[in-house]
Amino acid sequence: MVVADWLRLALPLGLIASFGLVVAIGYILHGRYTFIALHSWEGLARYAAAMAASLPLSTGLIWIFSRVLCWPMPIAAPTATFAMLAVNFTTSRWAIRGHGSDGAGSEAW
């Protein structure tokens, strides 16, 4: 986002570019080091979808904790963060490792 601002890109374009970069780097690093799995286009698509779902889910959790349950923000935000840590780990593992035991998708690369 900092580079996008420096390049004077519109905010939506900067968000899209940042998301694409973070997803690509995150997928490669998680596949190589966290979950030790072969990369595949199918896995990348699952990972991108899982990461795209994270923002509305975390926003919803903060809203529920702070507005519905009336928790103070110093409690609501960290609780949502820790919940999202578990969600992101689980969805990343599903996305990268897929359904097979060897972690390979249909077209490994």
N, C-alpha and C positions, 0 to 999 in steps of 0.2 A: 504494500500500500504506500510505503514511503517513496519507493521508486516511481510508482504510478503518479503520485502527487508531484514529484519532481519533474516528471515528463508532462505534467498538466493533462493527464488523462481524465476523462469524466469518471466520477465515482463508480457508476455501474460497470464500466469497462475495467477499471482498476480492481474491483471486487472479483470479476470474472477471471481476469489474468492471475490474480493472487490465488484464487481458489484452484485454478488449473495447475499452477506451479506447486502449491502445497500438496495437492492430491498426488501429483506425479512423484515428487520427492518422497512424500510419506509412504506411498505404495512401494516404491523401490527399497527404501530403508527398512520398512517393516517386514517386507518379504525376505530381505537378505539377512537381517539381524534379529528381529524380534520373533518371527514365526518360522524362519528358515524354510521357505517354500519357493518353489519355482513360480516365476511370473507368468501370467497369461492375460490375454485381452479380456477374457470373461471376468477374471479376478479384478482387473483394473476397473471394469464397469461396475462391479459390485461394490468395490471400495469407494468409488466416486459417489455412488448412490447413498452409501452409508454415511459418508462425510457430509453430503448435502442435507441429509436428514438431521444432522446434529444441531445445526443452528436453530431451526424452529423447535426442536425438542428441548434444548437447553433454555431457550426463551420461555417456552411453556412451563417448564419446571420452575423457573424463577417467578413467573407470574403466579403459579399455584401457591408456591411457598410464601411469597410476599403479599399477595393480594387476597387469595382465598383463605389461606391459613393464618394470615396476618403476622407472619414471622418478621422480625426486623431484618433488614437487608444484610447486616453483618452475619446473620445466621443463614438466611435464604440463599445468598450467592455462593458461599462455600459448600453448602449442602448440595446445591445443583451441580457445582463443579465436580465434587466427588462422585455424584451419581453419574455424571457424564463420563468420567474417567472409566467407570465400569462398563457403561454402554459402548463407548468408543473402543475399548479393548475387545469386548465381545464381538462387536460388529466388524472390526478390523480383522480379527481372527477368522470369522466366518467368510469375509470377503476374500482374504488372501489365501487361506488354506482350502476353501471350498468344501466340497463334500467328500473328496477322496482322501485317503490316508497319506498319500505322498505329497499333497499340496499342489499338485499340477492341475491346471485347468485344461480345457479342451485344446488350446493352442499355446503351449508353453514357449516363452522367449527368454 
